[in-house]
């Protein structure tokens, strides 16, 4: 799609603390100890990367997946 001027990117969030997880929130927070940044992700953590991709600052970015997970993907 790039030759047509269409950029295709994705955000790959980790586990996000949202009201959807209210019934199993304790289970969700068991993963917090594995997150290098030391806290559970919240929806607002996705705002900056989304704005970057939608803005002129991300105009030369295409075909990428941005992992927004507090560093969890780099843990063995």
N, C-alpha and C positions, 0 to 999 in steps of 0.2 A: 504494500500500500504506500510505501514511502515515495515512489516515483509520482504518485498522484497527490502528494502533499499530506497524506494521512499518517500521523504517528500512532503507533500502537505500543502501549506500555501497560504495565500492571503493578499494583501494590499487593504485596503478599504479607498480610498482617499475621502476627502470632495470635495467641489467645487474648481476646479483648474482654475486659470487664465491662459488661453491659447488663441492662435489666434482663435480657434474655437468659442470663446465667444465674438469676436469683435463686432458683431452686437447687442449684448445685455449686454455689459460690465457694464453699469450703474446699471442694474437690478442685475447682479451678485454681485456687490460690496455693495448692500443693506444688504447682509448677514454678511459683515465684522464686524459689530457692535456686533454680537452674538458670535464671535470667541474669546475664552478666551486669545489666544496668540496675539490678536489684529491686525492681518493682514490676507489678502487673501493668500491662498496657491498657490504656483507656482510649476511647474513640478519638479524643482530641489529638492523640499522637499521630493519627493518619492525616490530619489536616495539612500540615506543612508540606509533606511529600506530594499530596494531591495538588496543592496550589502550585508547587514547583513544576510538576508535569503539565499543568494547564496554562502556565504562564510563559512569557517570552524567555524566561531564564532556562526553561527546559526545551526550547525550540529545536535544539540539535540532538535531542535524546529520542531514540526510537528503538523498538525491539528489546526493551529492557524490563526486567522484573525487579522492583525495589522491595527488599525485605525489610519490613518495619516490625521488628520483633525484639528490640532491646538487646540484640546480640545473640539470641538463642540459637540461631542457625550456625554460629561458629563454635558451639560447644560440642565436644566429642561425646 
